[in-house]
Amino acid sequence: ICCSPRSNAELSLWNPGKGRSAPCTVFGIAFYSSILLYQFYVLLLSFVLWRQFKNPMNPLWRIQSRYWHLIVFSLVVVLNAVGIATDSYDAIEPMGVCLPGPSGRVNLLGFMVVPLLFSTALSMVFLVWSTYFMKRNIAQHKKNVDAHTTNAMEDLFNRTLYYAIGVLITLSLLLVTCIVFWRKHDVTRDALNAWIECELNNLLTPDGTGLDVDCEAMRDPASKVSPFWFMSWVISCLC
């Protein structure tokens, strides 16, 4: 058992900035960066696709592509730097991953829920808007252009639609998972602290006193999280 000496001690792995687990933070940075890169690049691609139909002659205002990539990587670096500076990289054992957030409910909201909500909502808007533009262009081409060109646009429309469905399902799963952990954060942490205290009391109580307590039976049902949400991080990555 690794107990933090903080006032709210819990079974946990902490940021090495406070002298805690370096592997947890290194893994957390890699995992968190992967999630950020995925959501921001989905958002960027959705935006570029929308702009391509909105203004095909000058979709990105003549800004070179490397600057758009620089914006994405800058956001990832800034969020990771703030996570390290605020001692937010942490994990509880059932999650199987280290992330910025488990150490505090506000951290989980700011580092995970808000960026995912922002990316998912805007990506959905841009992708839906793009499919509308594409469908409208197909209808116009059917009247004025040959069937071969129209079929090519319909194929592009189907590919875009399948892509949109896939990425939005993945982003939505990540978002819902983060919201579940955010809503359950405080009650789950309190229950975990109480369970550890109960088990330690049982361990330290002399045999034969009859004071052993069924710690599992004392757990608040509201503090329990479905095993699916612990696996959904991996399911999202596989998607």
C-alpha positions as CSV (number, residue, x, y, z in Angstrom):
1,I,0.0,0.0,0.0
2,C,1.4,3.4,-1.0
3,C,-0.1,6.0,1.3
4,S,0.3,9.7,0.6
5,P,1.3,11.8,3.7
6,R,-1.2,14.5,2.7
7,S,-4.2,15.3,4.8
8,N,-6.5,13.4,2.5
9,A,-4.4,10.3,2.3
10,E,-5.4,7.7,-0.2
11,L,-4.2,4.7,-2.1
12,S,-2.6,6.5,-4.9
13,L,0.4,7.4,-7.1
14,W,1.5,11.0,-7.1
15,N,3.4,13.4,-9.3
16,P,7.2,13.1,-9.0
17,G,7.3,16.9,-8.6
18,K,6.3,16.1,-5.0
19,G,8.7,13.2,-4.7
20,R,6.2,10.5,-5.8
21,S,5.9,8.1,-8.7
22,A,7.9,9.2,-11.8
23,P,6.6,6.2,-14.0
24,C,3.0,7.2,-13.3
25,T,3.6,10.8,-14.4
26,V,5.7,9.7,-17.5
27,F,2.9,7.3,-18.6
28,G,0.3,9.9,-17.8
29,I,2.0,12.5,-20.0
30,A,2.2,10.0,-22.9
31,F,-1.4,8.8,-22.5
32,Y,-2.9,12.3,-21.9
33,S,-0.9,13.6,-24.9
34,S,-2.3,10.9,-27.1
35,I,-5.9,11.8,-26.1
36,L,-5.2,15.5,-26.6
37,L,-3.6,14.9,-30.0
38,Y,-6.5,12.7,-31.1
39,Q,-9.2,15.1,-30.1
40,F,-7.5,18.2,-31.4
41,Y,-6.6,16.7,-34.7
42,V,-10.1,15.4,-35.2
43,L,-11.3,19.0,-34.5
44,L,-8.7,20.4,-36.9
45,L,-9.6,18.0,-39.7
46,S,-13.3,18.7,-39.2
47,F,-12.6,22.4,-39.4
48,V,-10.5,22.1,-42.5
49,L,-13.1,19.9,-44.2
50,W,-15.8,22.5,-43.3
51,R,-13.7,25.4,-44.6
52,Q,-13.0,23.5,-47.8
53,F,-16.7,23.4,-48.7
54,K,-17.4,26.9,-47.2
55,N,-14.7,28.7,-49.1
56,P,-12.8,26.3,-51.5
57,M,-10.7,29.1,-53.0
58,N,-9.1,30.2,-49.7
59,P,-10.1,27.6,-47.0
60,L,-7.4,28.4,-44.5
61,W,-6.7,32.1,-45.2
62,R,-3.4,31.2,-46.8
63,I,-1.9,30.2,-43.5
64,Q,0.7,27.4,-44.0
65,S,-0.1,24.0,-42.6
66,R,2.8,23.9,-40.2
67,Y,1.3,26.7,-38.2
68,W,-1.9,24.8,-37.7
69,H,0.2,21.8,-36.4
70,L,2.1,24.2,-34.2
71,I,-1.2,25.3,-32.6
72,V,-2.1,21.7,-31.8
73,F,1.2,20.8,-30.3
74,S,1.4,24.1,-28.3
75,L,-2.0,23.3,-26.7
76,V,-0.7,19.8,-25.8
77,V,2.5,21.1,-24.3
78,V,0.7,23.8,-22.3
79,L,-1.9,21.5,-20.8
80,N,0.8,18.9,-19.9
81,A,3.0,21.7,-18.3
82,V,0.1,22.9,-16.2
83,G,-0.8,19.4,-15.2
84,I,2.8,18.8,-14.0
85,A,3.0,22.2,-12.3
86,T,-0.3,21.7,-10.4
87,D,0.7,18.1,-9.3
88,S,-2.3,16.7,-11.1
89,Y,-1.0,13.4,-12.6
90,D,-2.4,10.7,-10.5
91,A,-4.2,7.3,-10.6
92,I,-6.3,4.9,-8.6
93,E,-5.5,1.3,-9.0
94,P,-8.7,0.1,-10.8
95,M,-8.3,2.7,-13.6
96,G,-5.1,1.1,-15.0
97,V,-4.0,4.5,-16.4
98,C,-2.4,7.6,-14.9
99,L,-4.1,10.9,-15.9
100,P,-4.3,14.5,-14.8
101,G,-7.4,14.7,-12.6
102,P,-7.9,11.9,-10.1
103,S,-6.1,14.0,-7.4
104,G,-8.9,16.6,-7.6
105,R,-12.4,16.9,-9.0
106,V,-11.7,20.4,-10.4
107,N,-8.5,19.0,-12.1
108,L,-10.5,16.2,-13.7
109,L,-13.0,18.8,-15.0
110,G,-10.5,21.2,-16.3
111,F,-8.0,18.8,-17.8
112,M,-10.3,16.1,-19.2
113,V,-14.0,17.0,-19.3
114,V,-13.8,20.5,-20.7
115,P,-11.2,19.8,-23.5
116,L,-13.2,16.7,-24.6
117,L,-16.5,18.5,-24.5
118,F,-15.1,21.4,-26.5
119,S,-13.5,19.2,-29.2
120,T,-16.5,16.8,-29.4
121,A,-19.1,19.6,-29.7
122,L,-17.2,21.6,-32.3
123,S,-16.2,18.5,-34.3
124,M,-19.8,17.4,-34.5
125,V,-20.9,20.9,-35.7
126,F,-18.2,21.1,-38.4
127,L,-18.7,17.5,-39.6
128,V,-22.5,17.8,-39.8
129,W,-22.2,21.2,-41.6
130,S,-19.7,19.6,-44.0
131,T,-22.0,16.7,-44.9
132,Y,-24.8,19.3,-45.5
133,F,-22.5,21.2,-47.9
134,M,-21.5,18.0,-49.6
135,K,-25.0,16.7,-50.0
136,R,-26.1,20.1,-51.5
137,N,-23.2,20.0,-54.0
138,I,-24.0,16.5,-55.0
139,A,-27.6,17.6,-55.7
140,Q,-26.3,20.5,-57.9
141,H,-23.9,18.2,-59.7
142,K,-26.6,15.8,-60.7
143,K,-28.2,18.5,-62.7
144,N,-25.1,20.0,-64.4
145,V,-22.2,17.5,-64.3
146,D,-21.6,14.0,-65.7
147,A,-22.5,10.9,-63.7
148,H,-18.8,9.9,-63.1
149,T,-18.1,13.1,-61.2
150,T,-21.3,12.8,-59.3
151,N,-20.5,9.2,-58.3
152,A,-17.1,10.3,-57.1
153,M,-18.6,13.0,-54.9
154,E,-21.1,10.5,-53.5
155,D,-18.3,8.1,-52.6
156,L,-16.5,11.0,-50.9
157,F,-19.7,11.8,-49.0
158,N,-20.1,8.2,-47.8
159,R,-16.4,8.1,-46.6
160,T,-16.8,11.4,-44.8
161,L,-20.0,10.2,-43.2
162,Y,-18.5,6.9,-42.0
163,Y,-15.4,8.8,-40.7
164,A,-17.6,11.3,-38.8
165,I,-19.6,8.5,-37.2
166,G,-16.5,6.7,-36.1
167,V,-14.6,9.6,-34.6
168,L,-17.7,11.1,-32.9
169,I,-18.4,7.7,-31.3
170,T,-14.9,7.5,-30.0
171,L,-14.9,11.1,-28.7
172,S,-18.3,10.7,-27.1
173,L,-17.2,7.5,-25.3
174,L,-14.1,9.3,-23.9
175,L,-16.3,12.3,-22.9
176,V,-18.9,10.2,-21.2
177,T,-16.2,8.2,-19.4
178,C,-14.6,11.4,-18.1
179,I,-18.0,12.8,-17.0
180,V,-18.8,9.5,-15.1
181,F,-15.5,9.7,-13.2
182,W,-15.9,13.4,-12.6
183,R,-19.4,12.9,-11.1
184,K,-18.3,10.0,-8.9
185,H,-15.0,11.5,-7.9
186,D,-15.6,12.7,-4.4
187,V,-17.9,9.9,-3.2
188,T,-15.5,7.3,-4.7
189,R,-12.5,8.8,-3.0
190,D,-14.2,9.1,0.4
191,A,-15.4,5.5,0.1
192,L,-11.8,4.4,-0.8
193,N,-10.4,6.2,2.2
194,A,-13.0,4.6,4.5
195,W,-12.4,1.1,3.0
196,I,-8.6,1.4,3.5
197,E,-9.1,2.6,7.1
198,C,-11.5,-0.3,7.8
199,E,-9.1,-2.9,6.3
200,L,-6.2,-1.5,8.3
201,N,-8.2,-1.6,11.5
202,N,-9.1,-5.2,10.8
203,L,-5.4,-6.0,10.2
204,L,-4.3,-4.3,13.4
205,T,-7.0,-5.6,15.6
206,P,-5.8,-8.6,17.7
207,D,-7.3,-12.0,16.7
208,G,-10.1,-13.3,18.9
209,T,-11.6,-9.9,19.8
210,G,-14.5,-10.3,17.5
211,L,-14.1,-6.8,16.2
212,D,-13.5,-7.7,12.5
213,V,-15.7,-5.7,10.2
214,D,-17.0,-6.6,6.7
215,C,-15.5,-3.6,4.9
216,E,-17.0,-4.5,1.6
217,A,-20.5,-4.5,3.0
218,M,-20.0,-1.1,4.4
219,R,-19.3,0.5,1.1
220,D,-21.8,3.1,-0.2
221,P,-23.4,1.7,-3.4
222,A,-23.3,5.2,-4.8
223,S,-19.5,5.1,-4.7
224,K,-19.3,2.1,-7.0
225,V,-18.4,2.5,-10.7
226,S,-19.3,0.0,-13.4
227,P,-16.3,-2.0,-14.6
228,F,-17.2,-0.9,-18.2
229,W,-16.0,2.6,-17.4
230,F,-12.6,1.3,-16.3
231,M,-12.3,-0.5,-19.6
232,S,-13.6,2.3,-21.8
233,W,-10.3,4.1,-21.9
234,V,-8.8,1.1,-23.7
235,I,-11.9,0.6,-25.8
236,S,-11.7,4.2,-27.0
237,C,-8.0,3.8,-27.9
238,L,-8.8,0.7,-29.9
239,C,-11.5,2.5,-31.8
